[in-house]
Amino acid sequence: MIPKDYVNLKILGRNANGDITKKVRSLLDKKLYVIKSLGSRKLSENQKKILNILNDDKCPFIVNHYPLDEINNEIKTDFINNGDLLEYVNTFNDLGQPIEENVLLNIFSQCAESIKYLHDKRIIHRNIRLENFYMTEDMDIKLGNFIYVTFMNGIDEKINYPEEGMLYKNADTLNNSTYNEKSDIYALGVLFYKMCYFEFPYEIKYIDNNENPNKGSYELKKNEKIVIRKYSEDLKKMINKMIDPNENIKIDDICKIIYDLKNLKKNEL
């Protein structure tokens, strides 16, 4: 239900959990906002605490949040006016044109800083994907859609993801619902890979368990499609470490690598 001080302009999306996301205009300040109505689904106490943190402690790389409306079970954020990173990638893909590395580094640095902000506060996002990073006309990138957030080592309900969301999950998360820093970093690495190559690095295969049909497992199969891109070796190595389950790269390391690569590109000009 939209509060009386707002005009509903457009339904932006619905998900399998019954959440409805709407673009609205305030009758008071005339600005555009997004209101996500959660329906009958209730946020955990941890999630409420995190949303309050986002409201109290603003970050330039995260969509502005406003006080949680617990009466109507709604989350209000700023409306970002230039689409999301999925739309941005699809535009280049449709043109058959790769995104230049200096542009990618500018985007990657902002994405990484948003995750660093969360991890420094012991928060994991749990739903990192292209659709949840929004872009302003000035190419400022802001992370949104915090309905699945939790604290590190916190206990929250198992999340049922649509297939597209599953492609950002590592095998441990898919099979054991294990969420930690590595879950976010893996998802961010998949996002970076997708922006570079317009492909996902892995395909997901479900393996049946003949002894117990209800206890099959997911397996990640490497995408064998070869896409040639002339990106720097250090960028490719960083992304490979992010999506390698045997690596333990931290968000601080990722931010530093991107920072160094950006400086290197500046010196080449």
Residue pairs with C-beta under 8 A, 6 or more apart in sequence:
1 37
1 72
1 74
2 8
2 22
2 24
2 35
3 35
3 69
3 72
3 74
5 26
5 27
5 28
6 24
6 25
6 26
6 27
6 33
6 35
7 24
7 25
7 27
8 22
8 23
8 24
9 22
9 23
9 24
9 25
9 32
10 22
10 23
11 20
11 21
11 22
11 23
12 21
12 22
12 23
12 34
13 20
13 21
14 20
14 21
15 162
16 160
16 162
17 38
17 39
17 41
17 160
18 38
18 39
18 40
18 41
19 36
19 37
19 38
19 39
19 41
19 147
20 36
20 37
20 39
21 34
21 35
21 36
21 37
22 34
22 35
22 36
22 37
23 32
23 33
23 34
23 79
24 32
24 33
24 34
24 35
25 31
25 32
25 33
26 32
26 33
31 78
31 79
32 78
32 79
32 81
33 66
33 76
33 77
33 78
33 79
34 76
34 77
34 78
34 79
34 144
35 74
35 75
35 76
36 74
36 75
36 76
36 77
36 147
37 72
37 73
37 74
38 73
38 74
38 75
38 147
39 73
41 73
42 73
43 51
43 68
43 147
44 150
44 156
44 157
46 149
46 150
46 151
46 154
46 156
47 146
47 147
47 149
47 150
47 156
48 68
48 70
49 151
50 123
50 146
50 149
50 150
50 151
51 65
51 68
51 75
51 146
51 149
52 67
52 68
53 121
53 123
54 62
54 65
54 146
55 65
55 66
55 67
55 68
58 64
59 114
59 117
60 140
60 142
61 110
61 111
61 113
61 114
61 117
61 141
61 142
61 143
62 114
62 117
62 142
62 143
62 144
63 77
63 78
63 80
63 134
63 142
63 143
63 144
64 77
64 78
65 75
65 76
65 77
65 146
66 76
66 77
67 76
68 74
68 75
69 75
69 76
75 146
75 147
77 144
80 134
80 135
80 136
80 142
80 144
81 136
81 137
82 134
82 135
82 136
82 137
83 134
83 135
84 130
84 131
84 132
84 133
84 134
84 135
85 107
85 130
85 131
85 133
85 134
85 135
85 141
85 191
85 195
86 129
86 130
86 131
88 135
89 99
89 130
89 194
89 195
89 198
92 98
92 99
92 198
93 198
98 196
98 229
99 195
99 196
101 231
101 232
101 235
101 265
102 262
102 265
104 192
104 195
104 196
104 231
104 235
105 235
105 258
105 261
105 262
105 265
106 139
106 262
107 139
107 141
107 195
108 192
108 195
108 258
109 255
109 258
109 259
109 262
110 140
110 141
110 142
111 133
111 141
111 143
111 188
111 191
111 192
112 188
112 251
112 254
112 255
112 258
113 255
114 133
114 141
114 142
114 143
115 125
115 128
115 143
115 184
115 185
115 188
115 251
116 251
116 252
116 255
118 124
118 125
118 149
118 184
119 152
119 181
119 184
119 251
122 151
122 152
122 153
123 149
123 150
123 151
123 152
124 149
124 150
124 151
124 152
124 179
124 180
124 181
124 183
124 184
125 143
125 146
125 148
125 149
125 184
125 187
126 148
126 149
126 150
126 159
126 179
126 183
126 184
127 145
127 147
127 148
127 159
127 161
127 165
128 143
128 168
128 184
128 187
128 188
128 191
129 164
129 165
129 168
129 187
129 190
129 191
130 191
130 194
130 195
131 145
132 143
132 144
132 145
133 141
133 142
133 143
133 144
133 191
134 141
134 142
134 143
134 144
135 141
135 142
136 142
148 159
150 156
150 179
152 180
152 181
153 180
158 177
159 177
161 169
163 204
166 174
166 204
166 218
167 190
167 200
167 202
167 204
168 186
168 187
168 190
168 191
169 183
169 186
169 187
170 182
170 183
170 186
170 220
170 243
170 245
171 218
171 219
171 220
171 245
172 178
172 182
172 183
172 245
173 179
173 183
173 186
174 204
174 218
175 217
175 218
181 250
181 251
182 245
182 248
184 251
185 242
185 249
185 250
185 251
185 254
186 242
186 243
186 245
188 242
188 254
189 201
189 239
189 241
189 242
189 243
190 200
190 201
190 202
190 243
192 238
192 239
192 242
193 199
193 200
193 201
193 239
193 243
194 200
196 229
196 231
196 235
196 236
196 239
197 227
197 229
198 227
199 223
199 225
199 227
200 223
201 222
201 223
201 243
202 220
202 221
202 222
202 223
202 243
203 220
203 221
203 222
203 223
204 218
204 219
204 220
204 221
205 218
205 219
205 220
205 221
206 216
206 217
206 218
206 219
207 216
207 217
207 218
207 219
208 216
209 215
209 216
209 217
232 261
232 264
234 257
234 260
234 261
235 261
238 249
238 254
238 257
238 258
241 247
241 249
242 249
242 254
